[in-house]
Amino acid sequence: MVKVVLFLLGVLAVGFAVVLIKDLLEHKNQLEKDTSFVKAAAIGFGTNFLDALGIGNFATATALLRMLNQIEDRVIPGTLNVGFTLSVITEAFIFIAAIEVEPLTLVSMIAAATLGAWIGAGFVSRLPEKKVQQMMGISLLFVVGMMLAGKFGLMPTGGQEVGLSGVKLVVAIVVNFFLGALMTCGIGLYAPCMALVYALGMSPKVSFPVMFGSCAFLMPVASVRFVKEGAYNRKIALAFSTVGILGVIVAVTLVKSMSLDLLQWLVMAVVLYTALSMLKASTKKQPVSKTMETELA
C-alpha cells in the first residue's frame, strides 16, 4: 500500500508540474516586475525549512512577503498554494519513504483527512471560526500539558509504535477526518496531527509522513484551479517551487537524524506555538482569511 501511495504522489507531482510549467512558459514575458526572485527564493527556503519541521509555512510566508512588499494581497492565497504544492509533495514523498509507518495506519489516516477536507468541509466550514480556534487552542494546550507530564514521568504518553489497530485505529481515522475538515476553517493540520499521534502512543516521527501525506493529496487539486485562473504571483511560485524546496531537503535531513527525545521536545514546541497562535487569532476583530491560514503544507 505504501508503494501505491508513493506512486500516486508521483503522478500528482508530475501532473501538477506540467500544468505549472506550461503556464509559466506561456507567461514568461509577463512575470511580475515588482517582485524580487532572490527575496522570494530566500523566503521560500526559510519557510519550507520551518514547514518540514511541522511549524507550517503559510502564515510566515504571508507575513514576510507583505513586509517586503513582494505581493498583492488578492493573489496571496493562490500564490501560497501553488508555490508550496511541490514542496509539500516532496516532504510527503521523503517522509513516507524514510520513516516506517504501518501501511494500514498510514493509508487510512491520509484517506480520512482527505475525505474530511472534501466531504466534511460543508459542515465544519459553517462553524464560527473564533469558537473553533478557541476550542482547538485550549485542546492543544491540554495536550502539551499531557506531553510535559509524560516527559517528567507523571503519566504515560507517546511511545515507539509505528502503527495502530482496533479502537485506537478507529479513533485515529475519525479524528484525522475532522482535522482534514477543520482545515477549511483555517485550522492547520500539522500540530493537531502531531498531538493525535503522540496521544495514541505512537512514535512522534510517525506524524510526519501522516500529516504531509494528508496535505499532499489535497494541494495539487486546489492549486491547479489557481493556475488556470492566473490568480497567483508566478515569479514567487517559481522561486518557492525551485530554490525553496532546498529548505525542505535540509530540514528533512535534520528530522531524520534527530534523536527521539529531541523530536518530542520539537513536537511540544510546535503544538504550543500553534495553540497560542490560535488563541491569539480568536481575539482578533477581523478573522484571518481561511484560505491563507489553511496550512495545506
BAVEX-161706 format. One record per residue (C-alpha): residue in one letter; residue number from 1; x, y, z. Coordinates in nm, 3 decimals, padded with zeros to 5 digits. Layout:
<rs>
 r   k       u       v       w
 A NUM       X       Y       Z
...
</rs>
This chain:
<rs>
 r   k       u       v       w
 M   1  00.000  00.000  00.000
 V   2  00.286  00.237  00.074
 K   3  00.420  00.187 -00.278
 V   4  00.076  00.271 -00.416
 V   5  00.069  00.592 -00.209
 L   6  00.414  00.690 -00.337
 F   7  00.312  00.612 -00.696
 L   8  00.001  00.829 -00.666
 L   9  00.210  01.109 -00.515
 G  10  00.445  01.086 -00.811
 V  11  00.153  01.107 -01.054
 L  12  00.017  01.412 -00.871
 A  13  00.357  01.580 -00.871
 V  14  00.416  01.524 -01.243
 G  15  00.063  01.629 -01.335
 F  16  00.081  01.949 -01.133
 A  17  00.433  02.030 -01.254
 V  18  00.320  02.001 -01.616
 V  19  00.032  02.243 -01.556
 L  20  00.256  02.490 -01.371
 I  21  00.545  02.479 -01.620
 K  22  00.307  02.522 -01.913
 D  23  00.154  02.831 -01.753
 L  24  00.495  02.979 -01.664
 L  25  00.622  02.931 -02.019
 E  26  00.311  03.088 -02.167
 H  27  00.360  03.395 -01.946
 K  28  00.741  03.406 -01.930
 N  29  00.741  03.764 -02.058
 Q  30  00.476  03.873 -01.809
 L  31  00.644  03.785 -01.479
 E  32  00.589  04.035 -01.200
 K  33  00.840  04.324 -01.229
 D  34  00.791  04.442 -00.869
 T  35  00.879  04.101 -00.726
 S  36  01.240  04.006 -00.648
 F  37  01.319  03.644 -00.732
 V  38  01.610  03.649 -00.485
 K  39  01.392  03.770 -00.197
 A  40  01.118  03.524 -00.286
 A  41  01.369  03.238 -00.300
 A  42  01.508  03.329  00.042
 I  43  01.157  03.339  00.187
 G  44  01.073  03.009  00.021
 F  45  01.384  02.842  00.160
 G  46  01.324  02.960  00.517
 T  47  00.951  02.891  00.529
 N  48  00.988  02.549  00.365
 F  49  01.252  02.464  00.625
 L  50  01.004  02.551  00.902
 D  51  00.727  02.362  00.724
 A  52  00.930  02.041  00.712
 L  53  00.972  02.069  01.090
 G  54  00.594  02.080  01.125
 I  55  00.567  02.451  01.201
 G  56  00.389  02.545  00.879
 N  57  00.474  02.799  00.612
 F  58  00.158  02.985  00.510
 A  59  00.147  03.237  00.795
 T  60  00.521  03.307  00.797
 A  61  00.540  03.339  00.418
 T  62  00.243  03.574  00.414
 A  63  00.399  03.799  00.678
 L  64  00.739  03.813  00.503
 L  65  00.601  03.871  00.154
 R  66  00.380  04.155  00.273
 M  67  00.652  04.308  00.491
 L  68  00.891  04.320  00.193
 N  69  00.618  04.442 -00.045
 Q  70  00.662  04.145 -00.278
 I  71  00.298  04.059 -00.345
 E  72 -00.055  04.192 -00.390
 D  73 -00.298  04.074 -00.122
 R  74 -00.552  03.948 -00.373
 V  75 -00.315  03.678 -00.506
 I  76 -00.170  03.565 -00.172
 P  77 -00.394  03.254 -00.132
 G  78 -00.323  03.126 -00.483
 T  79  00.049  03.204 -00.460
 L  80  00.092  03.013 -00.135
 N  81 -00.100  02.709 -00.255
 V  82  00.069  02.695 -00.595
 G  83  00.415  02.781 -00.465
 F  84  00.417  02.527 -00.183
 T  85  00.246  02.234 -00.359
 L  86  00.562  02.070 -00.489
 S  87  00.745  02.121 -00.159
 V  88  00.464  01.953  00.036
 I  89  00.460  01.662 -00.209
 T  90  00.838  01.640 -00.172
 E  91  00.805  01.633  00.206
 A  92  00.540  01.363  00.188
 F  93  00.741  01.152 -00.055
 I  94  01.060  01.172  00.153
 F  95  00.898  01.110  00.491
 I  96  00.673  00.827  00.371
 A  97  00.971  00.652  00.212
 A  98  01.211  00.715  00.503
 I  99  01.002  00.674  00.818
 E 100  00.841  00.341  00.897
 V 101  00.463  00.351  00.939
 E 102  00.231  00.053  00.938
 P 103  00.066  00.071  00.590
 L 104 -00.295  00.040  00.708
 T 105 -00.246  00.317  00.962
 L 106 -00.078  00.547  00.710
 V 107 -00.325  00.496  00.425
 S 108 -00.638  00.508  00.642
 M 109 -00.533  00.830  00.819
 I 110 -00.437  01.000  00.492
 A 111 -00.765  00.891  00.332
 A 112 -00.962  01.011  00.634
 A 113 -00.806  01.358  00.628
 T 114 -00.859  01.387  00.253
 L 115 -01.224  01.285  00.280
 G 116 -01.267  01.518  00.575
 A 117 -01.141  01.815  00.378
 W 118 -01.384  01.746  00.094
 I 119 -01.690  01.578  00.248
 G 120 -01.685  01.736  00.592
 A 121 -01.597  02.084  00.473
 G 122 -01.958  02.180  00.412
 F 123 -02.048  02.125  00.776
 V 124 -01.734  02.229  00.956
 S 125 -01.680  02.544  00.748
 R 126 -02.010  02.678  00.884
 L 127 -01.889  02.664  01.242
 P 128 -01.789  03.000  01.397
 E 129 -01.418  03.035  01.323
 K 130 -01.336  03.208  01.651
 K 131 -01.505  02.934  01.852
 V 132 -01.315  02.665  01.663
 Q 133 -00.987  02.850  01.721
 Q 134 -01.061  02.882  02.094
 M 135 -01.159  02.516  02.121
 M 136 -00.854  02.394  01.933
 G 137 -00.619  02.630  02.117
 I 138 -00.736  02.512  02.458
 S 139 -00.731  02.147  02.348
 L 140 -00.375  02.176  02.220
 L 141 -00.262  02.343  02.544
 F 142 -00.410  02.044  02.728
 V 143 -00.217  01.809  02.500
 V 144  00.107  01.999  02.568
 G 145  00.038  01.958  02.939
 M 146 -00.003  01.584  02.888
 M 147  00.322  01.570  02.690
 L 148  00.512  01.753  02.962
 A 149  00.365  01.526  03.227
 G 150  00.481  01.227  03.027
 K 151  00.832  01.370  02.989
 F 152  00.861  01.406  03.366
 G 153  00.720  01.059  03.432
 L 154  00.389  01.177  03.574
 M 155  00.183  00.984  03.319
 P 156  00.249  00.755  03.022
 T 157  00.229  00.926  02.682
 G 158  00.394  00.892  02.346
 G 159  00.573  00.573  02.253
 Q 160  00.760  00.376  01.992
 E 161  00.467  00.226  01.799
 V 162  00.457  00.273  01.421
 G 163  00.101  00.153  01.372
 L 164 -00.240  00.124  01.532
 S 165 -00.515 -00.136  01.549
 G 166 -00.859 -00.181  01.698
 V 167 -01.015  00.110  01.886
 K 168 -00.703  00.328  01.857
 L 169 -00.704  00.297  01.479
 V 170 -01.073  00.391  01.467
 V 171 -01.004  00.694  01.688
 A 172 -00.714  00.799  01.463
 I 173 -00.928  00.772  01.150
 V 174 -01.222  00.964  01.296
 V 175 -01.009  01.241  01.446
 N 176 -00.799  01.281  01.130
 F 177 -01.123  01.307  00.930
 F 178 -01.225  01.607  01.141
 L 179 -00.875  01.754  01.127
 G 180 -00.898  01.745  00.749
 A 181 -01.236  01.916  00.764
 L 182 -01.110  02.176  01.011
 M 183 -00.857  02.293  00.753
 T 184 -01.149  02.467  00.580
 C 185 -01.188  02.677  00.896
 G 186 -00.828  02.790  00.885
 I 187 -00.702  02.531  01.133
 G 188 -00.374  02.380  01.018
 L 189 -00.344  02.001  01.028
 Y 190  00.021  01.974  01.130
 A 191  00.021  02.040  01.505
 P 192 -00.311  01.865  01.582
 C 193 -00.192  01.561  01.386
 M 194  00.133  01.559  01.586
 A 195 -00.070  01.576  01.907
 L 196 -00.300  01.293  01.790
 V 197 -00.011  01.062  01.702
 Y 198  00.161  01.137  02.032
 A 199 -00.157  01.088  02.240
 L 200 -00.226  00.749  02.080
 G 201  00.113  00.622  02.189
 M 202  00.288  00.620  01.853
 S 203  00.636  00.749  01.782
 P 204  00.637  01.127  01.716
 K 205  00.818  01.056  01.387
 V 206  00.504  00.885  01.254
 S 207  00.323  01.219  01.245
 F 208  00.548  01.348  00.965
 P 209  00.451  01.103  00.687
 V 210  00.087  01.114  00.802
 M 211  00.048  01.492  00.810
 F 212  00.246  01.563  00.494
 G 213  00.078  01.277  00.311
 S 214 -00.264  01.411  00.406
 C 215 -00.187  01.759  00.274
 A 216 -00.001  01.639 -00.035
 F 217 -00.317  01.480 -00.173
 L 218 -00.519  01.799 -00.126
 M 219 -00.298  02.081 -00.250
 P 220 -00.244  01.985 -00.618
 V 221 -00.616  01.986 -00.697
 A 222 -00.673  02.325 -00.535
 S 223 -00.359  02.472 -00.689
 V 224 -00.444  02.371 -01.046
 R 225 -00.750  02.591 -01.024
 F 226 -00.543  02.891 -00.912
 V 227 -00.301  02.830 -01.201
 K 228 -00.574  02.808 -01.463
 E 229 -00.732  03.129 -01.333
 G 230 -00.396  03.305 -01.320
 A 231 -00.470  03.402 -00.960
 Y 232 -00.115  03.377 -00.830
 N 233  00.223  03.551 -00.843
 R 234  00.419  03.349 -01.098
 K 235  00.767  03.469 -01.001
 I 236  00.714  03.384 -00.632
 A 237  00.562  03.046 -00.717
 L 238  00.863  02.969 -00.937
 A 239  01.105  03.063 -00.657
 F 240  00.917  02.859 -00.398
 S 241  00.895  02.558 -00.631
 T 242  01.267  02.554 -00.709
 V 243  01.508  02.717 -00.463
 G 244  01.254  02.695 -00.183
 I 245  01.250  02.315 -00.196
 L 246  01.613  02.312 -00.081
 G 247  01.483  02.422  00.259
 V 248  01.277  02.103  00.273
 I 249  01.580  01.886  00.196
 V 250  01.788  02.049  00.470
 A 251  01.510  02.020  00.729
 V 252  01.425  01.661  00.636
 T 253  01.787  01.562  00.696
 L 254  01.766  01.722  01.040
 V 255  01.442  01.547  01.135
 K 256  01.558  01.205  01.011
 S 257  01.877  01.226  01.218
 M 258  01.721  01.384  01.527
 S 259  01.701  01.177  01.845
 L 260  01.355  01.074  01.963
 D 261  01.393  01.280  02.280
 L 262  01.475  01.598  02.086
 L 263  01.192  01.527  01.843
 Q 264  00.947  01.500  02.133
 W 265  01.053  01.845  02.254
 L 266  01.016  01.978  01.899
 V 267  00.663  01.837  01.877
 M 268  00.573  02.005  02.207
 A 269  00.715  02.337  02.088
 V 270  00.519  02.320  01.761
 V 271  00.194  02.228  01.935
 L 272  00.241  02.502  02.197
 Y 273  00.316  02.762  01.929
 T 274  00.007  02.662  01.733
 A 275 -00.215  02.666  02.043
 L 276 -00.107  03.017  02.137
 S 277 -00.141  03.135  01.776
 M 278 -00.497  03.004  01.759
 L 279 -00.596  03.167  02.085
 K 280 -00.443  03.495  01.972
 A 281 -00.622  03.476  01.636
 S 282 -00.954  03.413  01.814
 T 283 -00.927  03.754  01.985
 K 284 -00.894  03.949  01.659
 K 285 -01.191  04.150  01.539
 Q 286 -01.139  04.059  01.176
 P 287 -01.099  03.684  01.113
 V 288 -00.796  03.586  00.909
 S 289 -00.863  03.461  00.556
 K 290 -00.947  03.092  00.570
 T 291 -00.758  03.009  00.254
 M 292 -00.445  03.190  00.368
 E 293 -00.439  03.030  00.711
 T 294 -00.522  02.681  00.589
 E 295 -00.184  02.503  00.607
 L 296 -00.224  02.250  00.335
 A 297  00.152  02.212  00.368
</rs>
